[in-house]
Amino acid sequence: MDSGRTLRLARRRRGLTQRQLAARSGVPQSAIARIESGRVTPRVDSLDRLLRFCGETLESRPARGVGVDRSLIREMLRLSPTERLKSASIEANHLARLLRSAR
């Protein structure tokens, strides 16, 4: 993540200048400029605080593709369309039985 770019975009979306953000947040304008230029990497809590003054939050999300077992996908793609349909039918029957037993 590019914290400087993130802060700059959030500030601009809010229509704030660096001076206005500094006045609202109590962080010196020069510090905001150093963060936005990439000369300084802020602590997570500092970046989150500045983003909140811009009406945004810092949020963590799983990276795309992390935790995906691609071997199962490859295995299914090796099957012919007919074999995939048969496998899907079998799995649908298993799911239906499971749902019936849960009632």
C-alpha positions in Angstrom: 0.0 0.0 0.0 1.3 3.5 -0.8 0.3 5.4 2.3 1.2 8.8 0.7 -0.9 8.3 -2.3 -3.8 6.9 -0.2 -3.8 10.0 2.0 -3.5 12.4 -0.9 -6.4 10.8 -2.8 -8.6 10.8 0.4 -7.8 14.4 1.1 -8.6 15.5 -2.5 -11.8 13.5 -2.5 -12.9 15.5 0.6 -11.8 18.7 -1.1 -9.3 19.6 1.5 -5.9 21.3 1.1 -3.0 20.1 3.1 -3.3 23.2 5.3 -7.0 22.5 6.0 -6.3 18.9 6.9 -3.5 20.1 9.2 -5.8 22.6 10.9 -8.5 19.9 11.5 -6.2 17.1 12.6 -3.5 19.0 14.5 -0.8 17.5 12.4 1.6 20.0 10.9 1.1 20.7 7.2 4.8 19.9 6.6 4.3 16.4 8.1 1.3 15.8 5.8 3.4 16.9 2.8 6.2 14.5 3.8 3.7 11.6 4.1 2.1 12.4 0.7 5.4 12.7 -1.1 6.6 9.4 0.3 9.5 10.8 2.2 8.0 9.6 5.5 6.0 6.4 6.1 3.4 7.1 8.9 2.5 4.7 11.6 -0.8 2.9 11.0 -2.6 4.8 13.7 -1.4 8.1 12.4 -2.5 7.3 8.8 -5.9 6.0 10.1 -6.4 9.2 12.1 -5.6 11.5 9.1 -7.9 9.4 6.9 -10.7 9.8 9.4 -10.4 13.5 9.1 -10.9 13.0 5.4 -14.1 11.0 6.0 -12.4 7.7 5.2 -11.1 4.7 7.1 -8.1 2.4 6.9 -9.3 -1.1 6.4 -7.7 -4.5 6.0 -9.0 -7.0 3.4 -7.7 -10.4 2.3 -5.5 -10.2 -0.8 -7.1 -11.7 -3.9 -6.3 -15.4 -4.4 -4.9 -15.9 -1.0 -6.2 -19.1 0.6 -7.6 -20.4 -2.7 -6.7 -24.1 -3.3 -6.0 -23.9 -7.0 -5.2 -27.6 -7.2 -8.9 -28.5 -6.9 -9.7 -26.0 -9.7 -7.0 -27.5 -12.0 -8.3 -31.0 -11.2 -11.9 -30.0 -12.2 -10.7 -28.3 -15.4 -8.9 -31.5 -16.5 -12.3 -33.3 -16.6 -14.4 -33.2 -19.7 -17.7 -31.2 -19.6 -19.6 -34.5 -19.3 -17.5 -35.6 -16.3 -17.9 -32.2 -14.7 -21.7 -32.4 -15.1 -21.7 -35.9 -13.6 -19.6 -34.7 -10.6 -21.8 -31.7 -10.1 -24.9 -33.9 -10.1 -23.3 -36.2 -7.5 -22.4 -33.3 -5.3 -25.9 -31.9 -5.6 -27.4 -35.2 -4.4 -25.0 -35.2 -1.4 -26.0 -31.6 -0.6 -29.7 -32.5 -0.8 -29.2 -35.4 1.5 -27.3 -33.3 4.0 -30.0 -30.6 4.0 -32.7 -33.3 4.5 -30.9 -34.7 7.5 -30.5 -31.3 9.0 -34.2 -30.7 9.2 
